[in-house]
Amino acid sequence: CVLRVTGKISYKDVEPKVLVNEIKDLPNDELYLMAVNELEKQKELTIHLPDIKNQETLHHIKKLLESNPGNAPVFLQVGSGADSNVIKTKSSVRISRELIQQLRALPEVSMIYDRMDF
């Protein structure tokens, strides 16, 4: 079951509470999946590398990206500071905690940013 919940968070008590104004069932059909895919396009993943000399690392990153197909574009930021370059890859992924953990496990990957606008 997929729900859309609207409301606000109350901080009056010791623990925050969610005050729900509306709960609505969302359809789990083709139109819904199309909408989710469109929202996914508003995300992006940036992988930071000190350099792109290690072909084995690049191949491993490519395999991870290929095993997580989706609509979020992927960028490589190579170098650091003013000397860094951002490269848009041909890959689009479904951003997940598992993918980010797998990428962070690579010793050559210095940082990962995922931007999600929803």
CORSULBEL-V409136 format. One record per backbone hydrogen bond with DSSP energy under -0.5 kcal/mol. CO is the residue of the C=O (numbers start at 1). NH is the residue of the N-H. E is the energy in kcal/mol with one decimal. If there is no record, write none. Layout:
co=[CO,CO]
nh=[NH,NH]
e=[E,E]
This chain:
co=[2,3,4,6,6,8,10,17,17,18,19,22,24,27,29,30,31,32,33,34,35,36,37,39,40,43,44,45,46,46,47,48,48,49,53,54,55,56,57,58,59,60,61,62,63,65,68,71,72,73,74,75,76,76,77,78,80,81,85,85,87,87,91,92,93,93,96,97,98,99,100,101,103,106,108,108,111,113,114,115]
nh=[26,5,24,21,22,19,17,10,19,20,8,6,4,29,33,34,35,36,37,38,39,40,41,42,43,73,115,75,48,113,77,110,111,79,55,58,59,60,61,62,63,64,65,66,67,68,94,73,93,45,89,47,78,87,49,85,83,84,78,87,76,89,74,70,72,95,100,101,102,103,104,105,106,109,50,110,48,46,116,44]
e=[-2.8,-0.5,-2.2,-3.0,-1.8,-3.5,-2.4,-3.3,-0.6,-0.7,-2.2,-2.3,-2.7,-0.5,-2.3,-2.2,-2.2,-2.4,-2.3,-2.1,-2.3,-2.2,-1.0,-1.6,-1.7,-0.8,-2.7,-3.0,-0.5,-2.6,-2.8,-2.0,-0.9,-2.5,-1.1,-1.9,-2.5,-2.3,-2.7,-2.5,-2.3,-2.2,-2.5,-2.6,-1.6,-1.4,-2.1,-0.5,-2.8,-2.4,-2.7,-2.8,-0.7,-3.2,-2.7,-2.5,-1.2,-1.6,-3.0,-0.5,-2.9,-0.5,-1.4,-1.4,-2.4,-0.7,-2.2,-2.7,-2.4,-2.4,-2.7,-1.3,-1.4,-1.3,-0.7,-0.7,-3.0,-3.1,-0.6,-1.6]
